């Protein structure tokens, strides 16, 4: 029995001795720290994998310079359209060369809508407490716009064209007086403008 009891105490005694050994204790602490670090690393990877990919951020809409200019000045698209038409026409003039046009509008077009004038009259007779009678007349004038039918817009009876303040033309061949005069007369005729509202300048020739 003494031998059996002595054998059962040896493992506990050996573990206690190993733990008290400074070198053994340092090894055990390092092993425990390593296990904790590995556990934290695995847990972090698991969280990232479960969260899924980050949602894509939609790019902010870009605003072009032309859209900004149109919002600031509603006459800009009309002026640009007139300038493009004039450039196409004036570029065909003999000796004009490359042509650039700038149109300045004083105001946009004005529209007169077709309408019916409706006049109504109503008379009201009242009797006061003294037995006398009093007649009141109410008159109303209404202007009703004419439409094509349904939800169609109102019919336009008259259009007042845009008012052009001035036109600037820069042409390579405008150094020639005859070409400059032809360009000036062409712009004035096309836009029904007096000559003093049209300026034609000579541009730099192409390199």
ZIQUI-V193689 format. One record per pair of residues at least 24 apart in sequence whose C-alpha atoms are under 10 Angstrom apart, sorted by the first residue. I is the first residue (numbers start at 1). J is the second residue. Records with the same first field share a line. If there is no record, write none. Layout:
I = J ; J
This chain:
74 = 107 ; 108
75 = 104 ; 105 ; 106 ; 107 ; 108 ; 109 ; 162
76 = 103 ; 104 ; 105 ; 108
78 = 103 ; 104 ; 105 ; 108 ; 109 ; 162
79 = 103 ; 104 ; 105 ; 108 ; 162 ; 164 ; 167
80 = 104
82 = 191
83 = 167 ; 168 ; 169
86 = 167 ; 169 ; 186 ; 187 ; 190 ; 191
87 = 169 ; 170 ; 171
89 = 183 ; 186 ; 187 ; 190
90 = 169 ; 171 ; 182 ; 183 ; 184 ; 186 ; 187
91 = 171 ; 172 ; 183
93 = 173 ; 179 ; 182 ; 183 ; 186
94 = 173 ; 179 ; 182 ; 183
95 = 171 ; 172 ; 173 ; 174 ; 175 ; 176 ; 178 ; 179 ; 180
96 = 170 ; 171 ; 172 ; 173 ; 174 ; 175 ; 176 ; 179 ; 180 ; 182 ; 183 ; 202 ; 203
97 = 170 ; 171 ; 172 ; 173 ; 174 ; 179 ; 203 ; 205 ; 206
98 = 170 ; 171 ; 172 ; 173 ; 174 ; 203 ; 204 ; 205 ; 206
99 = 169 ; 170 ; 171 ; 172 ; 173 ; 174 ; 201 ; 202 ; 203
100 = 168 ; 169 ; 170 ; 171 ; 172 ; 200 ; 201 ; 203
101 = 167 ; 168 ; 169 ; 170 ; 171 ; 200
102 = 166 ; 167 ; 168 ; 169 ; 170
103 = 164 ; 165 ; 166 ; 167 ; 168 ; 169 ; 198
104 = 163 ; 164 ; 165 ; 166 ; 167 ; 168
105 = 162 ; 163 ; 164 ; 165 ; 166 ; 167
106 = 162 ; 163 ; 164 ; 165 ; 166
107 = 161 ; 162 ; 163 ; 164 ; 165
108 = 160 ; 161 ; 162 ; 163 ; 164
109 = 159 ; 160 ; 161 ; 162 ; 163
110 = 158 ; 159 ; 160 ; 161 ; 162 ; 163
111 = 155 ; 156 ; 157 ; 158 ; 159 ; 160 ; 161
112 = 154 ; 155 ; 156 ; 157 ; 158 ; 159 ; 160
113 = 144 ; 145 ; 146 ; 147 ; 153 ; 154 ; 155 ; 156 ; 157 ; 158 ; 159
114 = 143 ; 144 ; 145 ; 146 ; 147 ; 154 ; 155 ; 156 ; 157 ; 158
115 = 142 ; 143 ; 144 ; 145 ; 146 ; 147 ; 154 ; 155 ; 156 ; 157
116 = 142 ; 143 ; 144 ; 145 ; 146
117 = 141 ; 142 ; 143 ; 144 ; 145
118 = 142 ; 143 ; 144
119 = 143
163 = 191 ; 193
164 = 191 ; 192 ; 193 ; 197
165 = 193 ; 197 ; 198
166 = 193 ; 194 ; 195 ; 196 ; 197 ; 198 ; 199
167 = 191 ; 193 ; 195 ; 196 ; 197 ; 198 ; 199 ; 200
168 = 197 ; 198 ; 199 ; 200 ; 201
169 = 198 ; 199 ; 200 ; 201 ; 202 ; 203
170 = 199 ; 200 ; 201 ; 202 ; 203 ; 204
171 = 200 ; 201 ; 202 ; 203 ; 204 ; 205
172 = 201 ; 202 ; 203 ; 204 ; 205 ; 206
173 = 201 ; 202 ; 203 ; 204 ; 205
174 = 200 ; 201 ; 202 ; 203 ; 204
175 = 200 ; 201 ; 202 ; 203 ; 204
176 = 202
177 = 202
